[in-house]
Amino acid sequence: MDAIIALIITFLVGLALKVKGFSQNRSLALASLLMPSFFLIKGGISIYSGKASMWPIALIFGTIIGVIVSGLGIVAGAYISQWMFRPPNNTK
């Protein structure tokens, strides 16, 4: 359930940054950092605890998922920005 909430927050942050006027590259970079940081905070960072450590794998997959989800949010934000800031149609 926590991962679903993190996915939703990542999507919404990408959307909000794009609607606020950030560039796509900056929005993607900022929003895609949320998923890896969530996985690192949730799992706890233990570099070596005498057993197999899964944080590198979680970091890689978290980054990939974060980029995909924040990219979807940025695309949605681009469409919303075009819809909100479109000049009115004054044809009669």
LOPAVO-961553 format. One record per atom (N, C-alpha, C): residue number from 1; residue in three letters; atom name; x, y, z. Coordinates in steps of 0.1 Angstrom, whole numbers, plus 5000, padded with zeros to 4 digits. Layout:
N
+-----+------+------+------+------+------+
: seq : type : atom :   px :   py :   pz :
+-----+------+------+------+------+------+
: NUM :  ALA :   CA :    X :    Y :    Z :
...
+-----+------+------+------+------+------+
This chain:
92
+-----+------+------+------+------+------+
: seq : type : atom :   px :   py :   pz :
+-----+------+------+------+------+------+
:   1 :  MET :    N : 5008 : 4988 : 5000 :
:   1 :  MET :   CA : 5000 : 5000 : 5000 :
:   1 :  MET :    C : 5009 : 5013 : 5000 :
:   2 :  ASP :    N : 5020 : 5012 : 5007 :
:   2 :  ASP :   CA : 5029 : 5024 : 5007 :
:   2 :  ASP :    C : 5035 : 5027 : 4994 :
:   3 :  ALA :    N : 5038 : 5016 : 4986 :
:   3 :  ALA :   CA : 5044 : 5018 : 4973 :
:   3 :  ALA :    C : 5034 : 5024 : 4963 :
:   4 :  ILE :    N : 5021 : 5021 : 4965 :
:   4 :  ILE :   CA : 5011 : 5026 : 4956 :
:   4 :  ILE :    C : 5009 : 5041 : 4959 :
:   5 :  ILE :    N : 5010 : 5045 : 4972 :
:   5 :  ILE :   CA : 5009 : 5059 : 4976 :
:   5 :  ILE :    C : 5021 : 5066 : 4970 :
:   6 :  ALA :    N : 5033 : 5060 : 4971 :
:   6 :  ALA :   CA : 5045 : 5067 : 4965 :
:   6 :  ALA :    C : 5044 : 5068 : 4950 :
:   7 :  LEU :    N : 5038 : 5058 : 4943 :
:   7 :  LEU :   CA : 5036 : 5060 : 4929 :
:   7 :  LEU :    C : 5026 : 5071 : 4925 :
:   8 :  ILE :    N : 5016 : 5073 : 4933 :
:   8 :  ILE :   CA : 5006 : 5083 : 4931 :
:   8 :  ILE :    C : 5013 : 5097 : 4933 :
:   9 :  ILE :    N : 5020 : 5098 : 4944 :
:   9 :  ILE :   CA : 5027 : 5110 : 4947 :
:   9 :  ILE :    C : 5037 : 5114 : 4936 :
:  10 :  THR :    N : 5045 : 5104 : 4931 :
:  10 :  THR :   CA : 5054 : 5106 : 4921 :
:  10 :  THR :    C : 5047 : 5111 : 4908 :
:  11 :  PHE :    N : 5036 : 5105 : 4905 :
:  11 :  PHE :   CA : 5028 : 5110 : 4893 :
:  11 :  PHE :    C : 5023 : 5124 : 4895 :
:  12 :  LEU :    N : 5018 : 5127 : 4907 :
:  12 :  LEU :   CA : 5013 : 5141 : 4910 :
:  12 :  LEU :    C : 5024 : 5151 : 4910 :
:  13 :  VAL :    N : 5036 : 5148 : 4915 :
:  13 :  VAL :   CA : 5047 : 5157 : 4915 :
:  13 :  VAL :    C : 5051 : 5160 : 4901 :
:  14 :  GLY :    N : 5052 : 5150 : 4893 :
:  14 :  GLY :   CA : 5056 : 5153 : 4879 :
:  14 :  GLY :    C : 5045 : 5161 : 4872 :
:  15 :  LEU :    N : 5033 : 5159 : 4874 :
:  15 :  LEU :   CA : 5022 : 5167 : 4869 :
:  15 :  LEU :    C : 5023 : 5181 : 4874 :
:  16 :  ALA :    N : 5024 : 5183 : 4887 :
:  16 :  ALA :   CA : 5024 : 5196 : 4892 :
:  16 :  ALA :    C : 5036 : 5205 : 4888 :
:  17 :  LEU :    N : 5048 : 5198 : 4887 :
:  17 :  LEU :   CA : 5060 : 5206 : 4882 :
:  17 :  LEU :    C : 5058 : 5210 : 4868 :
:  18 :  LYS :    N : 5052 : 5202 : 4859 :
:  18 :  LYS :   CA : 5050 : 5205 : 4845 :
:  18 :  LYS :    C : 5040 : 5216 : 4844 :
:  19 :  VAL :    N : 5029 : 5216 : 4852 :
:  19 :  VAL :   CA : 5019 : 5226 : 4851 :
:  19 :  VAL :    C : 5024 : 5239 : 4856 :
:  20 :  LYS :    N : 5033 : 5239 : 4866 :
:  20 :  LYS :   CA : 5039 : 5251 : 4872 :
:  20 :  LYS :    C : 5049 : 5258 : 4862 :
:  21 :  GLY :    N : 5053 : 5251 : 4851 :
:  21 :  GLY :   CA : 5061 : 5257 : 4841 :
:  21 :  GLY :    C : 5075 : 5252 : 4841 :
:  22 :  PHE :    N : 5079 : 5242 : 4848 :
:  22 :  PHE :   CA : 5092 : 5237 : 4848 :
:  22 :  PHE :    C : 5094 : 5230 : 4834 :
:  23 :  SER :    N : 5107 : 5229 : 4830 :
:  23 :  SER :   CA : 5110 : 5221 : 4818 :
:  23 :  SER :    C : 5107 : 5207 : 4820 :
:  24 :  GLN :    N : 5106 : 5199 : 4809 :
:  24 :  GLN :   CA : 5104 : 5185 : 4810 :
:  24 :  GLN :    C : 5116 : 5178 : 4816 :
:  25 :  ASN :    N : 5128 : 5182 : 4813 :
:  25 :  ASN :   CA : 5140 : 5175 : 4819 :
:  25 :  ASN :    C : 5141 : 5178 : 4834 :
:  26 :  ARG :    N : 5138 : 5190 : 4838 :
:  26 :  ARG :   CA : 5139 : 5193 : 4852 :
:  26 :  ARG :    C : 5128 : 5186 : 4860 :
:  27 :  SER :    N : 5116 : 5186 : 4854 :
:  27 :  SER :   CA : 5105 : 5179 : 4861 :
:  27 :  SER :    C : 5107 : 5164 : 4862 :
:  28 :  LEU :    N : 5113 : 5158 : 4852 :
:  28 :  LEU :   CA : 5116 : 5144 : 4852 :
:  28 :  LEU :    C : 5127 : 5141 : 4862 :
:  29 :  ALA :    N : 5137 : 5149 : 4863 :
:  29 :  ALA :   CA : 5148 : 5147 : 4872 :
:  29 :  ALA :    C : 5143 : 5148 : 4887 :
:  30 :  LEU :    N : 5135 : 5158 : 4890 :
:  30 :  LEU :   CA : 5130 : 5160 : 4903 :
:  30 :  LEU :    C : 5120 : 5149 : 4907 :
:  31 :  ALA :    N : 5110 : 5147 : 4899 :
:  31 :  ALA :   CA : 5100 : 5137 : 4902 :
:  31 :  ALA :    C : 5105 : 5123 : 4903 :
:  32 :  SER :    N : 5114 : 5119 : 4894 :
:  32 :  SER :   CA : 5119 : 5105 : 4894 :
:  32 :  SER :    C : 5127 : 5102 : 4906 :
:  33 :  LEU :    N : 5132 : 5111 : 4914 :
:  33 :  LEU :   CA : 5140 : 5109 : 4926 :
:  33 :  LEU :    C : 5131 : 5104 : 4937 :
:  34 :  LEU :    N : 5118 : 5105 : 4936 :
:  34 :  LEU :   CA : 5109 : 5102 : 4948 :
:  34 :  LEU :    C : 5109 : 5087 : 4950 :
:  35 :  MET :    N : 5107 : 5079 : 4939 :
:  35 :  MET :   CA : 5106 : 5064 : 4941 :
:  35 :  MET :    C : 5119 : 5058 : 4947 :
:  36 :  PRO :    N : 5131 : 5061 : 4942 :
:  36 :  PRO :   CA : 5143 : 5055 : 4948 :
:  36 :  PRO :    C : 5145 : 5059 : 4962 :
:  37 :  SER :    N : 5142 : 5072 : 4965 :
:  37 :  SER :   CA : 5143 : 5076 : 4979 :
:  37 :  SER :    C : 5133 : 5070 : 4988 :
:  38 :  PHE :    N : 5121 : 5067 : 4983 :
:  38 :  PHE :   CA : 5111 : 5060 : 4991 :
:  38 :  PHE :    C : 5116 : 5046 : 4994 :
:  39 :  PHE :    N : 5121 : 5039 : 4984 :
:  39 :  PHE :   CA : 5126 : 5025 : 4986 :
:  39 :  PHE :    C : 5137 : 5025 : 4996 :
:  40 :  LEU :    N : 5146 : 5035 : 4995 :
:  40 :  LEU :   CA : 5157 : 5035 : 5004 :
:  40 :  LEU :    C : 5153 : 5039 : 5019 :
:  41 :  ILE :    N : 5144 : 5048 : 5020 :
:  41 :  ILE :   CA : 5139 : 5051 : 5034 :
:  41 :  ILE :    C : 5131 : 5040 : 5039 :
:  42 :  LYS :    N : 5122 : 5034 : 5031 :
:  42 :  LYS :   CA : 5113 : 5024 : 5036 :
:  42 :  LYS :    C : 5121 : 5011 : 5040 :
:  43 :  GLY :    N : 5130 : 5008 : 5032 :
:  43 :  GLY :   CA : 5138 : 4995 : 5035 :
:  43 :  GLY :    C : 5149 : 4997 : 5045 :
:  44 :  GLY :    N : 5153 : 5010 : 5046 :
:  44 :  GLY :   CA : 5165 : 5012 : 5055 :
:  44 :  GLY :    C : 5178 : 5009 : 5048 :
:  45 :  ILE :    N : 5187 : 5018 : 5048 :
:  45 :  ILE :   CA : 5200 : 5016 : 5041 :
:  45 :  ILE :    C : 5209 : 5008 : 5050 :
:  46 :  SER :    N : 5212 : 4996 : 5047 :
:  46 :  SER :   CA : 5222 : 4988 : 5054 :
:  46 :  SER :    C : 5232 : 4983 : 5043 :
:  47 :  ILE :    N : 5244 : 4989 : 5043 :
:  47 :  ILE :   CA : 5253 : 4986 : 5033 :
:  47 :  ILE :    C : 5258 : 4971 : 5034 :
:  48 :  TYR :    N : 5261 : 4968 : 5046 :
:  48 :  TYR :   CA : 5265 : 4954 : 5049 :
:  48 :  TYR :    C : 5261 : 4950 : 5062 :
:  49 :  SER :    N : 5252 : 4940 : 5063 :
:  49 :  SER :   CA : 5247 : 4935 : 5076 :
:  49 :  SER :    C : 5250 : 4920 : 5077 :
:  50 :  GLY :    N : 5259 : 4915 : 5070 :
:  50 :  GLY :   CA : 5262 : 4901 : 5071 :
:  50 :  GLY :    C : 5253 : 4892 : 5062 :
:  51 :  LYS :    N : 5244 : 4897 : 5055 :
:  51 :  LYS :   CA : 5235 : 4890 : 5047 :
:  51 :  LYS :    C : 5233 : 4897 : 5033 :
:  52 :  ALA :    N : 5226 : 4891 : 5024 :
:  52 :  ALA :   CA : 5224 : 4897 : 5011 :
:  52 :  ALA :    C : 5217 : 4910 : 5013 :
:  53 :  SER :    N : 5222 : 4920 : 5006 :
:  53 :  SER :   CA : 5216 : 4933 : 5007 :
:  53 :  SER :    C : 5208 : 4936 : 4994 :
:  54 :  MET :    N : 5196 : 4940 : 4995 :
:  54 :  MET :   CA : 5187 : 4942 : 4983 :
:  54 :  MET :    C : 5186 : 4957 : 4979 :
:  55 :  TRP :    N : 5193 : 4966 : 4986 :
:  55 :  TRP :   CA : 5191 : 4980 : 4983 :
:  55 :  TRP :    C : 5196 : 4984 : 4969 :
:  56 :  PRO :    N : 5206 : 4978 : 4964 :
:  56 :  PRO :   CA : 5210 : 4982 : 4950 :
:  56 :  PRO :    C : 5200 : 4978 : 4940 :
:  57 :  ILE :    N : 5194 : 4967 : 4942 :
:  57 :  ILE :   CA : 5183 : 4962 : 4932 :
:  57 :  ILE :    C : 5171 : 4971 : 4934 :
:  58 :  ALA :    N : 5167 : 4974 : 4946 :
:  58 :  ALA :   CA : 5156 : 4983 : 4948 :
:  58 :  ALA :    C : 5159 : 4997 : 4943 :
:  59 :  LEU :    N : 5171 : 5002 : 4944 :
:  59 :  LEU :   CA : 5175 : 5015 : 4938 :
:  59 :  LEU :    C : 5173 : 5015 : 4923 :
:  60 :  ILE :    N : 5178 : 5004 : 4916 :
:  60 :  ILE :   CA : 5177 : 5004 : 4902 :
:  60 :  ILE :    C : 5163 : 5003 : 4897 :
:  61 :  PHE :    N : 5155 : 4994 : 4903 :
:  61 :  PHE :   CA : 5141 : 4993 : 4899 :
:  61 :  PHE :    C : 5133 : 5005 : 4903 :
:  62 :  GLY :    N : 5136 : 5010 : 4914 :
:  62 :  GLY :   CA : 5129 : 5023 : 4919 :
:  62 :  GLY :    C : 5131 : 5034 : 4910 :
:  63 :  THR :    N : 5143 : 5035 : 4905 :
:  63 :  THR :   CA : 5147 : 5046 : 4895 :
:  63 :  THR :    C : 5139 : 5044 : 4882 :
:  64 :  ILE :    N : 5139 : 5032 : 4877 :
:  64 :  ILE :   CA : 5132 : 5029 : 4865 :
:  64 :  ILE :    C : 5117 : 5031 : 4866 :
:  65 :  ILE :    N : 5111 : 5027 : 4877 :
:  65 :  ILE :   CA : 5097 : 5029 : 4879 :
:  65 :  ILE :    C : 5094 : 5044 : 4881 :
:  66 :  GLY :    N : 5103 : 5051 : 4888 :
:  66 :  GLY :   CA : 5101 : 5065 : 4891 :
:  66 :  GLY :    C : 5101 : 5073 : 4878 :
:  67 :  VAL :    N : 5110 : 5069 : 4869 :
:  67 :  VAL :   CA : 5111 : 5076 : 4856 :
:  67 :  VAL :    C : 5099 : 5074 : 4848 :
:  68 :  ILE :    N : 5094 : 5062 : 4847 :
:  68 :  ILE :   CA : 5082 : 5059 : 4839 :
:  68 :  ILE :    C : 5070 : 5066 : 4845 :
:  69 :  VAL :    N : 5068 : 5065 : 4858 :
:  69 :  VAL :   CA : 5056 : 5071 : 4864 :
:  69 :  VAL :    C : 5056 : 5087 : 4864 :
:  70 :  SER :    N : 5068 : 5092 : 4866 :
:  70 :  SER :   CA : 5069 : 5107 : 4866 :
:  70 :  SER :    C : 5068 : 5112 : 4851 :
:  71 :  GLY :    N : 5073 : 5104 : 4842 :
:  71 :  GLY :   CA : 5071 : 5107 : 4828 :
:  71 :  GLY :    C : 5056 : 5107 : 4824 :
:  72 :  LEU :    N : 5048 : 5098 : 4829 :
:  72 :  LEU :   CA : 5034 : 5098 : 4826 :
:  72 :  LEU :    C : 5028 : 5111 : 4832 :
:  73 :  GLY :    N : 5032 : 5114 : 4844 :
:  73 :  GLY :   CA : 5027 : 5126 : 4850 :
:  73 :  GLY :    C : 5031 : 5139 : 4843 :
:  74 :  ILE :    N : 5042 : 5139 : 4837 :
:  74 :  ILE :   CA : 5047 : 5151 : 4829 :
:  74 :  ILE :    C : 5039 : 5152 : 4816 :
:  75 :  VAL :    N : 5036 : 5140 : 4810 :
:  75 :  VAL :   CA : 5028 : 5141 : 4798 :
:  75 :  VAL :    C : 5014 : 5146 : 4801 :
:  76 :  ALA :    N : 5008 : 5141 : 4812 :
:  76 :  ALA :   CA : 4995 : 5146 : 4816 :
:  76 :  ALA :    C : 4995 : 5161 : 4819 :
:  77 :  GLY :    N : 5006 : 5165 : 4826 :
:  77 :  GLY :   CA : 5008 : 5179 : 4829 :
:  77 :  GLY :    C : 5009 : 5188 : 4817 :
:  78 :  ALA :    N : 5016 : 5183 : 4806 :
:  78 :  ALA :   CA : 5017 : 5190 : 4794 :
:  78 :  ALA :    C : 5003 : 5192 : 4787 :
:  79 :  TYR :    N : 4995 : 5181 : 4787 :
:  79 :  TYR :   CA : 4982 : 5183 : 4782 :
:  79 :  TYR :    C : 4973 : 5192 : 4790 :
:  80 :  ILE :    N : 4974 : 5191 : 4803 :
:  80 :  ILE :   CA : 4966 : 5200 : 4811 :
:  80 :  ILE :    C : 4971 : 5215 : 4809 :
:  81 :  SER :    N : 4984 : 5217 : 4808 :
:  81 :  SER :   CA : 4989 : 5231 : 4806 :
:  81 :  SER :    C : 4984 : 5236 : 4793 :
:  82 :  GLN :    N : 4984 : 5228 : 4782 :
:  82 :  GLN :   CA : 4978 : 5233 : 4769 :
:  82 :  GLN :    C : 4964 : 5236 : 4770 :
:  83 :  TRP :    N : 4956 : 5228 : 4778 :
:  83 :  TRP :   CA : 4942 : 5230 : 4779 :
:  83 :  TRP :    C : 4939 : 5242 : 4787 :
:  84 :  MET :    N : 4946 : 5244 : 4798 :
:  84 :  MET :   CA : 4944 : 5256 : 4807 :
:  84 :  MET :    C : 4948 : 5269 : 4801 :
:  85 :  PHE :    N : 4959 : 5269 : 4794 :
:  85 :  PHE :   CA : 4964 : 5282 : 4789 :
:  85 :  PHE :    C : 4962 : 5284 : 4774 :
:  86 :  ARG :    N : 4952 : 5277 : 4769 :
:  86 :  ARG :   CA : 4949 : 5279 : 4754 :
:  86 :  ARG :    C : 4942 : 5292 : 4753 :
:  87 :  PRO :    N : 4945 : 5299 : 4742 :
:  87 :  PRO :   CA : 4937 : 5312 : 4740 :
:  87 :  PRO :    C : 4923 : 5308 : 4737 :
:  88 :  PRO :    N : 4913 : 5317 : 4741 :
:  88 :  PRO :   CA : 4899 : 5314 : 4738 :
:  88 :  PRO :    C : 4896 : 5315 : 4723 :
:  89 :  ASN :    N : 4887 : 5307 : 4718 :
:  89 :  ASN :   CA : 4883 : 5307 : 4705 :
:  89 :  ASN :    C : 4872 : 5318 : 4703 :
:  90 :  ASN :    N : 4875 : 5329 : 4696 :
:  90 :  ASN :   CA : 4866 : 5340 : 4694 :
:  90 :  ASN :    C : 4859 : 5340 : 4681 :
:  91 :  THR :    N : 4858 : 5329 : 4674 :
:  91 :  THR :   CA : 4851 : 5328 : 4661 :
:  91 :  THR :    C : 4836 : 5327 : 4664 :
:  92 :  LYS :    N : 4829 : 5334 : 4655 :
:  92 :  LYS :   CA : 4814 : 5333 : 4657 :
:  92 :  LYS :    C : 4807 : 5325 : 4646 :
+-----+------+------+------+------+------+
